[in-house]
């Protein structure tokens, strides 16, 4: 059993992100593969280009990188509550 991240209508690529409790400790992965969203983000943060990532992981697609970035953006978007 696995869950897919909720997907907004339109150009969203979040349907590519899967979370399976028995895979990678339940961390978000790309299309059920054992490539975590975190792995993609760390490669990008280290300066790897999309082409370099796709060459290193030939089973990934360009949309998978977009999905990882979109997932990270959604995770960082949360309300800030202020106490008066």
N, CA, C and O atoms as a Tinker XYZ file with bonds, in Angstrom:
   336  protein
     1  N      0.839000   -1.182000    0.000000    73     2
     2  CA     0.000000    0.000000    0.000000    64     1     3
     3  C      0.882000    1.243000    0.000000    63     2     4     5
     4  O      1.889000    1.297000    0.706000    81     3
     5  N      0.511000    2.210000   -0.770000    73     3     6
     6  CA     1.238000    3.476000   -0.771000    64     5     7
     7  C      0.262000    4.601000   -1.004000    63     6     8     9
     8  O     -0.853000    4.395000   -1.485000    81     7
     9  N      0.692000    5.775000   -0.661000    73     7    10
    10  CA    -0.155000    6.940000   -0.898000    64     9    11
    11  C      0.550000    7.852000   -1.868000    63    10    12    13
    12  O      1.779000    7.901000   -1.920000    81    11
    13  N     -0.229000    8.566000   -2.626000    73    11    14
    14  CA     0.317000    9.582000   -3.505000    64    13    15
    15  C      0.026000   10.927000   -2.872000    63    14    16    17
    16  O     -1.005000   11.110000   -2.225000    81    15
    17  N      0.927000   11.856000   -3.057000    73    15    18
    18  CA     0.742000   13.194000   -2.542000    64    17    19
    19  C     -0.443000   13.830000   -3.257000    63    18    20    21
    20  O     -0.638000   13.619000   -4.453000    81    19
    21  N     -1.231000   14.609000   -2.524000    73    19    22
    22  CA    -2.367000   15.272000   -3.153000    64    21    23
    23  C     -1.892000   16.123000   -4.322000    63    22    24    25
    24  O     -0.857000   16.785000   -4.243000    81    23
    25  N     -2.652000   16.099000   -5.395000    73    23    26
    26  CA    -2.263000   16.785000   -6.616000    64    25    27
    27  C     -3.234000   17.914000   -6.911000    63    26    28    29
    28  O     -4.449000   17.720000   -6.894000    81    27
    29  N     -2.692000   19.095000   -7.180000    73    27    30
    30  CA    -3.501000   20.198000   -7.657000    64    29    31
    31  C     -3.761000   19.983000   -9.136000    63    30    32    33
    32  O     -2.959000   19.353000   -9.825000    81    31
    33  N     -4.860000   20.494000   -9.619000    73    31    34
    34  CA    -5.163000   20.401000  -11.047000    64    33    35
    35  C     -4.208000   21.310000  -11.818000    63    34    36    37
    36  O     -3.680000   22.274000  -11.263000    81    35
    37  N     -3.992000   21.010000  -13.067000    73    35    38
    38  CA    -3.152000   21.860000  -13.899000    64    37    39
    39  C     -1.835000   21.201000  -14.228000    63    38    40    41
    40  O     -1.795000   20.023000  -14.584000    81    39
    41  N     -0.761000   21.948000  -14.111000    73    39    42
    42  CA     0.554000   21.487000  -14.532000    64    41    43
    43  C      1.333000   20.782000  -13.438000    63    42    44    45
    44  O      2.525000   20.524000  -13.606000    81    43
    45  N      0.710000   20.472000  -12.351000    73    43    46
    46  CA     1.394000   19.844000  -11.221000    64    45    47
    47  C      2.027000   18.507000  -11.617000    63    46    48    49
    48  O      1.472000   17.743000  -12.407000    81    47
    49  N      3.186000   18.253000  -11.053000    73    47    50
    50  CA     3.872000   16.971000  -11.240000    64    49    51
    51  C      3.890000   16.164000   -9.946000    63    50    52    53
    52  O      4.591000   15.156000   -9.854000    81    51
    53  N      3.129000   16.597000   -8.953000    73    51    54
    54  CA     3.154000   15.924000   -7.651000    64    53    55
    55  C      2.679000   14.479000   -7.707000    63    54    56    57
    56  O      2.977000   13.701000   -6.800000    81    55
    57  N      1.952000   14.106000   -8.743000    73    55    58
    58  CA     1.520000   12.715000   -8.864000    64    57    59
    59  C      2.720000   11.764000   -8.985000    63    58    60    61
    60  O      2.565000   10.554000   -8.819000    81    59
    61  N      3.882000   12.288000   -9.265000    73    59    62
    62  CA     5.102000   11.481000   -9.386000    64    61    63
    63  C      5.722000   11.153000   -8.030000    63    62    64    65
    64  O      6.616000   10.311000   -7.946000    81    63
    65  N      5.259000   11.808000   -6.974000    73    63    66
    66  CA     5.811000   11.592000   -5.637000    64    65    67
    67  C      4.974000   10.537000   -4.926000    63    66    68    69
    68  O      3.755000   10.665000   -4.818000    81    67
    69  N      5.643000    9.494000   -4.443000    73    67    70
    70  CA     4.950000    8.437000   -3.708000    64    69    71
    71  C      5.562000    8.294000   -2.327000    63    70    72    73
    72  O      6.751000    8.536000   -2.114000    81    71
    73  N      4.705000    7.892000   -1.395000    73    71    74
    74  CA     5.144000    7.665000   -0.022000    64    73    75
    75  C      4.641000    6.295000    0.389000    63    74    76    77
    76  O      3.436000    6.064000    0.488000    81    75
    77  N      5.571000    5.396000    0.624000    73    75    78
    78  CA     5.250000    4.023000    1.026000    64    77    79
    79  C      5.924000    3.756000    2.368000    63    78    80    81
    80  O      7.141000    3.903000    2.482000    81    79
    81  N      5.167000    3.373000    3.370000    73    79    82
    82  CA     5.765000    3.133000    4.688000    64    81    83
    83  C      6.918000    2.122000    4.659000    63    82    84    85
    84  O      7.867000    2.238000    5.434000    81    83
    85  N      6.831000    1.131000    3.763000    73    83    86
    86  CA     7.859000    0.078000    3.721000    64    85    87
    87  C      9.045000    0.432000    2.812000    63    86    88    89
    88  O      9.979000   -0.358000    2.678000    81    87
    89  N      9.008000    1.594000    2.202000    73    87    90
    90  CA    10.088000    1.968000    1.277000    64    89    91
    91  C     10.780000    3.234000    1.769000    63    90    92    93
    92  O     10.135000    4.251000    2.027000    81    91
    93  N     12.090000    3.155000    1.893000    73    91    94
    94  CA    12.907000    4.303000    2.301000    64    93    95
    95  C     12.389000    4.943000    3.591000    63    94    96    97
    96  O     12.419000    6.164000    3.748000    81    95
    97  N     11.922000    4.112000    4.495000    73    95    98
    98  CA    11.457000    4.612000    5.785000    64    97    99
    99  C     10.249000    5.531000    5.690000    63    98   100   101
   100  O     10.025000    6.354000    6.578000    81    99
   101  N      9.466000    5.399000    4.620000    73    99   102
   102  CA     8.285000    6.228000    4.446000    64   101   103
   103  C      8.578000    7.617000    3.919000    63   102   104   105
   104  O      7.691000    8.470000    3.876000    81   103
   105  N      9.815000    7.847000    3.520000    73   103   106
   106  CA    10.175000    9.166000    2.978000    64   105   107
   107  C      9.645000    9.313000    1.548000    63   106   108   109
   108  O      9.517000    8.321000    0.831000    81   107
   109  N      9.339000   10.538000    1.135000    73   107   110
   110  CA     8.833000   10.758000   -0.217000    64   109   111
   111  C      9.856000   10.336000   -1.276000    63   110   112   113
   112  O     11.029000   10.704000   -1.205000    81   111
   113  N      9.394000    9.561000   -2.251000    73   111   114
   114  CA    10.250000    9.048000   -3.324000    64   113   115
   115  C      9.664000    9.430000   -4.677000    63   114   116   117
   116  O      8.531000    9.901000   -4.779000    81   115
   117  N     10.457000    9.215000   -5.696000    73   115   118
   118  CA    10.042000    9.486000   -7.065000    64   117   119
   119  C      9.436000    8.229000   -7.673000    63   118   120   121
   120  O     10.110000    7.205000   -7.781000    81   119
   121  N      8.181000    8.301000   -8.067000    73   119   122
   122  CA     7.468000    7.237000   -8.799000    64   121   123
   123  C      7.666000    5.837000   -8.241000    63   122   124   125
   124  O      7.765000    4.881000   -9.010000    81   123
   125  N      7.726000    5.695000   -6.939000    73   123   126
   126  CA     7.881000    4.375000   -6.350000    64   125   127
   127  C      9.281000    3.812000   -6.453000    63   126   128   129
   128  O      9.532000    2.688000   -6.017000    81   127
   129  N     10.195000    4.574000   -7.023000    73   127   130
   130  CA    11.595000    4.150000   -7.103000    64   129   131
   131  C     12.272000    4.426000   -5.768000    63   130   132   133
   132  O     11.728000    5.150000   -4.933000    81   131
   133  N     13.417000    3.873000   -5.568000    73   131   134
   134  CA    14.156000    4.139000   -4.330000    64   133   135
   135  C     15.066000    5.360000   -4.490000    63   134   136   137
   136  O     16.227000    5.348000   -4.080000    81   135
   137  N     14.526000    6.380000   -5.078000    73   135   138
   138  CA    15.197000    7.677000   -5.198000    64   137   139
   139  C     14.333000    8.656000   -4.421000    63   138   140   141
   140  O     13.209000    8.967000   -4.816000    81   139
   141  N     14.876000    9.135000   -3.310000    73   139   142
   142  CA    14.108000   10.037000   -2.458000    64   141   143
   143  C     14.099000   11.453000   -3.029000    63   142   144   145
   144  O     15.029000   11.865000   -3.723000    81   143
   145  N     13.047000   12.177000   -2.728000    73   143   146
   146  CA    12.977000   13.590000   -3.089000    64   145   147
   147  C     14.207000   14.299000   -2.537000    63   146   148   149
   148  O     14.799000   15.142000   -3.210000    81   147
   149  N     14.585000   13.957000   -1.322000    73   147   150
   150  CA    15.756000   14.546000   -0.661000    64   149   151
   151  C     17.023000   14.348000   -1.488000    63   150   152   153
   152  O     17.860000   15.247000   -1.563000    81   151
   153  N     17.170000   13.187000   -2.104000    73   151   154
   154  CA    18.357000   12.909000   -2.921000    64   153   155
   155  C     18.449000   13.887000   -4.094000    63   154   156   157
   156  O     19.518000   14.425000   -4.383000    81   155
   157  N     17.326000   14.109000   -4.759000    73   155   158
   158  CA    17.287000   15.038000   -5.895000    64   157   159
   159  C     17.608000   16.454000   -5.425000    63   158   160   161
   160  O     18.403000   17.157000   -6.047000    81   159
   161  N     16.986000   16.863000   -4.328000    73   159   162
   162  CA    17.207000   18.213000   -3.814000    64   161   163
   163  C     18.657000   18.432000   -3.397000    63   162   164   165
   164  O     19.214000   19.504000   -3.635000    81   163
   165  N     19.268000   17.432000   -2.780000    73   163   166
   166  CA    20.676000   17.568000   -2.387000    64   165   167
   167  C     21.587000   17.689000   -3.598000    63   166   168   169
   168  O     22.551000   18.455000   -3.577000    81   167
   169  N     21.289000   16.941000   -4.651000    73   167   170
   170  CA    22.090000   17.049000   -5.869000    64   169   171
   171  C     21.970000   18.453000   -6.466000    63   170   172   173
   172  O     22.968000   19.051000   -6.868000    81   171
   173  N     20.758000   18.964000   -6.519000    73   171   174
   174  CA    20.551000   20.319000   -7.045000    64   173   175
   175  C     21.258000   21.355000   -6.172000    63   174   176   177
   176  O     21.878000   22.284000   -6.689000    81   175
   177  N     21.166000   21.199000   -4.856000    73   175   178
   178  CA    21.808000   22.143000   -3.937000    64   177   179
   179  C     23.327000   22.111000   -4.079000    63   178   180   181
   180  O     23.997000   23.121000   -3.864000    81   179
   181  N     23.865000   20.952000   -4.440000    73   179   182
   182  CA    25.312000   20.813000   -4.614000    64   181   183
   183  C     25.778000   21.354000   -5.969000    63   182   184   185
   184  O     26.975000   21.380000   -6.256000    81   183
   185  N     24.825000   21.783000   -6.795000    73   183   186
   186  CA    25.196000   22.383000   -8.071000    64   185   187
   187  C     25.025000   21.498000   -9.284000    63   186   188   189
   188  O     25.374000   21.897000  -10.395000    81   187
   189  N     24.491000   20.300000   -9.093000    73   187   190
   190  CA    24.283000   19.414000  -10.240000    64   189   191
   191  C     23.193000   19.985000  -11.145000    63   190   192   193
   192  O     22.186000   20.508000  -10.667000    81   191
   193  N     23.402000   19.881000  -12.433000    73   191   194
   194  CA    22.394000   20.342000  -13.387000    64   193   195
   195  C     21.358000   19.240000  -13.587000    63   194   196   197
   196  O     21.572000   18.090000  -13.205000    81   195
   197  N     20.245000   19.609000  -14.185000    73   195   198
   198  CA    19.217000   18.611000  -14.497000    64   197   199
   199  C     19.805000   17.532000  -15.398000    63   198   200   201
   200  O     19.553000   16.345000  -15.191000    81   199
   201  N     20.575000   17.930000  -16.382000    73   199   202
   202  CA    21.175000   16.955000  -17.304000    64   201   203
   203  C     22.118000   16.003000  -16.585000    63   202   204   205
   204  O     22.149000   14.812000  -16.896000    81   203
   205  N     22.884000   16.508000  -15.631000    73   203   206
   206  CA    23.803000   15.654000  -14.873000    64   205   207
   207  C     23.029000   14.638000  -14.029000    63   206   208   209
   208  O     23.414000   13.472000  -13.942000    81   207
   209  N     21.948000   15.083000  -13.416000    73   207   210
   210  CA    21.132000   14.169000  -12.596000    64   209   211
   211  C     20.512000   13.089000  -13.476000    63   210   212   213
   212  O     20.513000   11.911000  -13.121000    81   211
   213  N     19.986000   13.497000  -14.617000    73   211   214
   214  CA    19.367000   12.523000  -15.519000    64   213   215
   215  C     20.389000   11.539000  -16.077000    63   214   216   217
   216  O     20.053000   10.382000  -16.330000    81   215
   217  N     21.621000   11.975000  -16.270000    73   215   218
   218  CA    22.677000   11.063000  -16.736000    64   217   219
   219  C     23.071000   10.076000  -15.635000    63   218   220   221
   220  O     23.339000    8.906000  -15.908000    81   219
   221  N     23.103000   10.554000  -14.404000    73   219   222
   222  CA    23.470000    9.704000  -13.265000    64   221   223
   223  C     22.365000    8.692000  -12.938000    63   222   224   225
   224  O     22.646000    7.574000  -12.507000    81   223
   225  N     21.128000    9.090000  -13.143000    73   223   226
   226  CA    19.963000    8.241000  -12.867000    64   225   227
   227  C     19.132000    8.133000  -14.144000    63   226   228   229
   228  O     18.127000    8.832000  -14.277000    81   227
   229  N     19.525000    7.280000  -15.077000    73   227   230
   230  CA    18.867000    7.228000  -16.384000    64   229   231
   231  C     17.396000    6.815000  -16.337000    63   230   232   233
   232  O     16.674000    7.016000  -17.313000    81   231
   233  N     16.945000    6.250000  -15.237000    73   231   234
   234  CA    15.542000    5.854000  -15.116000    64   233   235
   235  C     14.664000    7.010000  -14.647000    63   234   236   237
   236  O     13.444000    6.862000  -14.568000    81   235
   237  N     15.272000    8.171000  -14.333000    73   235   238
   238  CA    14.499000    9.358000  -13.988000    64   237   239
   239  C     14.139000   10.128000  -15.246000    63   238   240   241
   240  O     14.787000    9.995000  -16.285000    81   239
   241  N     13.110000   10.924000  -15.133000    73   239   242
   242  CA    12.668000   11.787000  -16.221000    64   241   243
   243  C     12.735000   13.228000  -15.741000    63   242   244   245
   244  O     12.718000   13.490000  -14.539000    81   243
   245  N     12.811000   14.155000  -16.678000    73   243   246
   246  CA    12.918000   15.575000  -16.323000    64   245   247
   247  C     11.778000   16.011000  -15.407000    63   246   248   249
   248  O     11.983000   16.827000  -14.509000    81   247
   249  N     10.594000   15.479000  -15.626000    73   247   250
   250  CA     9.440000   15.833000  -14.801000    64   249   251
   251  C      9.606000   15.370000  -13.362000    63   250   252   253
   252  O      8.992000   15.939000  -12.459000    81   251
   253  N     10.428000   14.344000  -13.128000    73   251   254
   254  CA    10.690000   13.883000  -11.760000    64   253   255
   255  C     11.442000   14.944000  -10.962000    63   254   256   257
   256  O     11.181000   15.132000   -9.774000    81   255
   257  N     12.364000   15.627000  -11.607000    73   255   258
   258  CA    13.105000   16.701000  -10.944000    64   257   259
   259  C     12.155000   17.847000  -10.631000    63   258   260   261
   260  O     12.204000   18.424000   -9.545000    81   259
   261  N     11.299000   18.172000  -11.577000    73   259   262
   262  CA    10.294000   19.207000  -11.347000    64   261   263
   263  C      9.394000   18.828000  -10.179000    63   262   264   265
   264  O      9.059000   19.674000   -9.350000    81   263
   265  N      9.004000   17.568000  -10.112000    73   263   266
   266  CA     8.147000   17.094000   -9.024000    64   265   267
   267  C      8.835000   17.249000   -7.673000    63   266   268   269
   268  O      8.202000   17.656000   -6.698000    81   267
   269  N     10.126000   16.926000   -7.606000    73   267   270
   270  CA    10.870000   17.066000   -6.347000    64   269   271
   271  C     10.910000   18.526000   -5.903000    63   270   272   273
   272  O     10.731000   18.825000   -4.722000    81   271
   273  N     11.143000   19.428000   -6.843000    73   271   274
   274  CA    11.166000   20.855000   -6.519000    64   273   275
   275  C      9.780000   21.346000   -6.093000    63   274   276   277
   276  O      9.655000   22.126000   -5.149000    81   275
   277  N      8.760000   20.894000   -6.782000    73   275   278
   278  CA     7.395000   21.298000   -6.439000    64   277   279
   279  C      7.021000   20.784000   -5.048000    63   278   280   281
   280  O      6.406000   21.503000   -4.260000    81   279
   281  N      7.394000   19.547000   -4.755000    73   279   282
   282  CA     7.106000   18.968000   -3.443000    64   281   283
   283  C      7.786000   19.785000   -2.339000    63   282   284   285
   284  O      7.173000   20.097000   -1.319000    81   283
   285  N      9.042000   20.122000   -2.555000    73   283   286
   286  CA     9.783000   20.911000   -1.560000    64   285   287
   287  C      9.151000   22.285000   -1.372000    63   286   288   289
   288  O      9.056000   22.777000   -0.247000    81   287
   289  N      8.723000   22.896000   -2.454000    73   287   290
   290  CA     8.092000   24.213000   -2.363000    64   289   291
   291  C      6.804000   24.135000   -1.548000    63   290   292   293
   292  O      6.538000   25.000000   -0.714000    81   291
   293  N      6.016000   23.107000   -1.790000    73   291   294
   294  CA     4.760000   22.956000   -1.045000    64   293   295
   295  C      5.028000   22.682000    0.431000    63   294   296   297
   296  O      4.279000   23.147000    1.290000    81   295
   297  N      6.075000   21.939000    0.732000    73   295   298
   298  CA     6.391000   21.633000    2.128000    64   297   299
   299  C      6.827000   22.865000    2.903000    63   298   300   301
   300  O      6.630000   22.949000    4.115000    81   299
   301  N      7.415000   23.811000    2.204000    73   299   302
   302  CA     7.918000   25.010000    2.886000    64   301   303
   303  C      6.863000   26.102000    2.987000    63   302   304   305
   304  O      7.099000   27.127000    3.626000    81   303
   305  N      5.721000   25.904000    2.377000    73   303   306
   306  CA     4.662000   26.910000    2.379000    64   305   307
   307  C      3.650000   26.575000    3.465000    63   306   308   309
   308  O      2.741000   25.771000    3.261000    81   307
   309  N      3.820000   27.196000    4.603000    73   307   310
   310  CA     2.889000   26.971000    5.705000    64   309   311
   311  C      2.581000   28.311000    6.368000    63   310   312   313
   312  O      3.395000   29.232000    6.312000    81   311
   313  N      1.427000   28.423000    6.984000    73   311   314
   314  CA     1.059000   29.680000    7.602000    64   313   315
   315  C      1.929000   29.974000    8.832000    63   314   316   317
   316  O      2.370000   29.070000    9.542000    81   315
   317  N      2.152000   31.236000    9.049000    73   315   318
   318  CA     2.857000   31.680000   10.247000    64   317   319
   319  C      1.816000   32.247000   11.200000    63   318   320   321
   320  O      1.139000   33.226000   10.886000    81   319
   321  N      1.697000   31.629000   12.351000    73   319   322
   322  CA     0.719000   32.061000   13.333000    64   321   323
   323  C      1.395000   32.987000   14.338000    63   322   324   325
   324  O      2.464000   32.680000   14.866000    81   323
   325  N      0.771000   34.092000   14.586000    73   323   326
   326  CA     1.325000   35.056000   15.544000    64   325   327
   327  C      0.408000   35.119000   16.753000    63   326   328   329
   328  O     -0.817000   35.147000   16.630000    81   327
   329  N      1.015000   35.142000   17.893000    73   327   330
   330  CA     0.255000   35.263000   19.121000    64   329   331
   331  C      0.260000   36.718000   19.529000    63   330   332   333
   332  O      1.315000   37.342000   19.649000    81   331
   333  N     -0.930000   37.255000   19.741000    73   331   334
   334  CA    -1.045000   38.681000   20.093000    64   333   335
   335  C     -0.788000   38.914000   21.567000    63   334   336
   336  O     -0.844000   40.053000   22.031000    81   335
